[in-house]
Amino acid sequence: MFLRKLRVERVDVLGQSQPCPVAWIDNFAMRNFTNDTVFDDTLPVADGLLEAGFRVPVEQLQAAMEDWFRRKGYLKPGERLQVSE
């Protein structure tokens, strides 16, 4: 549907990464707490994969998703989120 393919990964304290479960990504997409319409152009596809429109700023998306994942308890202390094209 969208032309941009984004990779969403959880990076642990040792620097090892693994794809975020699609359920996490879907939770963010469906219950977006930011009320920022720029994130309306996102579609969870699979573990670690998110399709997005060209108006979605990756850095802003990463910050918002990381904040949401921390609030939900998905990311443990010392872990971080990495979103890349």
N, C-alpha and C positions, 0 to 999 in steps of 0.2 A: 504494500500500500504506500509506504513512504520510501523515499530513495536512500536515505541515510541509514546505515546499519551501525548501531552502537553496541559495544561490548561492555558489560557491567560485571565487574569482578570485585570480590572481597579479598583484600590483601592482609595476611596475618602478620604478627609481630616479627616473624622470620623473613618476611618479604615474599612468601609464597602466595600465589593467587589461585583462586578457583572461581568459576562462574557463580553468580548469585542465583539462587533458585527463582524460577519464574514466578512463584507465589509471592516472593518479596517484591519483585518488580511490579507485578500486577496490583499488589496492595497499595503501592505508591501511586500508580497510575489511576486506580479507581477511587482512592480516598485522598487525593492530592490536597494536603493541608495548606498549601501556599496560596491558594485562590489566585494563582497567576495563570492566566489563559495561555501563556506561551507553552506550557506543558501539556496542553490539550492535544498537541500534534505528536503524541507518543503512543506506541503500540507494543506491549510486551509480546514476544514471539516464542521464546524458549529460555531455558536456563542460560543466563548470561547474555541474552540477546534482546535488544530493544530497537525497533524501527522508529525513526523520527523525521519530522519535516525540517526544512532548511532554516526555519526561524527559531528552532530550539537551540539556545546557547549551551554547549556541552559543559562548560565550567559551572554555570549556574545550575544546570540539571544535576551535576555531580554533588554540589554543595547541598542542594535541597534533598536529594535522595539520601545522602549520608546522614543528614540531620534526622530525616524520617526513620531510617534504619536504626539509628541510635535510640530514638524515642521508643521504638517498638521492641528494642532489646535484641535485634538481629545481629548487630555488630558488637563485639566484646571490646573491653578496654584494650587499647593498643592496635586494634584492627582499623583499617581504613577502606574506603571505597575508591575504585578506579573506574572511570568511564572514558572510553576511547572510541574513535571511529576506525 
